[in-house]
Amino acid sequence: MAGEGLAGKTAVVTGGSGGIGSAIARGLAAQGVWVAVVDADERAENLAADLGGCAIVEDLSGPETPRRVLDRVLSVRPCLDMLVNAAGIQVRTAAVDIAAEDWERLLSVNLTATYRLIQAAAKALAEARGSVVNIASLSADRAVAGIVPYGATKAALVQLTKGLAVELGPSGVRVNAVAPGYVVTPMTANLLGRNEFRDRVLSRIPLGRLADGADIADVVTFLVSNAARYVTGAVVPVDGGYSIT
Ligand SMILES: NC(=O)c1ccc[n+]([C@@H]2O[C@H](COP(=O)([O-])OP(=O)(O)OC[C@H]3O[C@@H](n4cnc5c(N)ncnc54)[C@H](O)[C@@H]3O)[C@@H](O)[C@H]2O)c1
């Protein structure tokens, strides 16, 4: 059964103050996982207090931050079993108009920080035969006007997931991604609050509703669990069927 056997294990969840990351942290904690909730936003502290894990309030785009975050976790826990990368940002603008600093910020949060965290965690994950889940997006392989640079970071994240699955597989580390469709979170609240946009999206979702964080979290719990022991390099769409319409 998904989630079985996770009690007592250690997870790092980035973006843990956000809609999806907080649901993932809650989902793992419900299985008895000790969770380090990592986010630039201080709300991580309340969540960690609720869950009994720890909060690490840091901006992950600093070059040394991922290593520091991992060192902090390993100073209080004996090992690291799972790393879930859900921190992310979106910038909505025509690709040719994007400001240089926004382009850099997108790359640095959505791609580079994730890469550095996996790099910093690889040895500990190998010792625990642990796993990584990256939160990609439907927009990794769909061209969506207005979020082209964001989509490019997510496409790169998918390729990073597959490449690292190949390189880390022999050391026992699995690396997978989840590609959410439309999830109601602070990132999408404005957009999905517009009736016309929401109705257009809903008309393309076979399951007939938008996702919530728990829809994503349950699949992450499966991917980090022993039930997914032979799954690596997978990119699992969790989109109510949007991507097949
Ligand atoms: N909401 C959706 O519909 C949707 C769809 C597909 C993919 N995603 C992806 O899911 C992930 C979570 O998104 P969400 O919808 O929960 O958004 P959200 O805005 O609710 O959460 C994102 C979190 O990341 C944190 N964060 C941003 N930059 C950071 C930094 N430099 N250092 C540390 N933390 C930082 C934010 O503080 C926030 O808490 C993102 O990677 C997003 O791209 C979301």
The ligand as a Gaussian input file, in Angstrom:
#p B3LYP/6-31G(d) Opt

LIG

0 1
 N       -0.495000      25.547000      -8.985000
 C       -0.441000      24.930000     -10.160000
 O       -1.437000      24.863000     -10.897000
 C        0.830000      24.273000     -10.609000
 C        0.797000      23.527000     -11.787000
 C        1.943000      22.900000     -12.227000
 C        3.106000      22.996000     -11.485000
 N        3.128000      23.741000     -10.340000
 C        4.396000      23.791000      -9.607000
 O        4.190000      23.327000      -8.292000
 C        5.139000      23.934000      -7.415000
 C        4.392000      24.555000      -6.245000
 O        3.539000      25.582000      -6.734000
 P        2.293000      26.131000      -5.945000
 O        1.184000      26.156000      -6.881000
 O        2.163000      25.432000      -4.649000
 O        2.760000      27.645000      -5.739000
 P        2.869000      28.513000      -4.416000
 O        3.211000      29.878000      -4.901000
 O        1.697000      28.312000      -3.551000
 O        4.126000      27.857000      -3.685000
 C        5.441000      28.036000      -4.115000
 C        6.310000      28.164000      -2.881000
 O        7.674000      28.260000      -3.297000
 C        8.301000      29.208000      -2.431000
 N        9.462000      29.799000      -3.072000
 C        9.480000      30.552000      -4.201000
 N       10.726000      30.979000      -4.435000
 C       11.510000      30.480000      -3.446000
 C       12.892000      30.602000      -3.138000
 N       13.723000      31.328000      -3.902000
 N       13.369000      29.969000      -2.050000
 C       12.530000      29.252000      -1.251000
 N       11.215000      29.122000      -1.490000
 C       10.707000      29.732000      -2.572000
 C        7.226000      30.265000      -2.186000
 O        7.515000      31.040000      -1.028000
 C        5.977000      29.425000      -2.070000
 O        5.687000      29.097000      -0.732000
 C        5.887000      24.967000      -8.260000
 O        7.112000      24.411000      -8.676000
 C        4.976000      25.179000      -9.443000
 O        5.698000      25.577000     -10.578000
 C        2.008000      24.383000      -9.883000

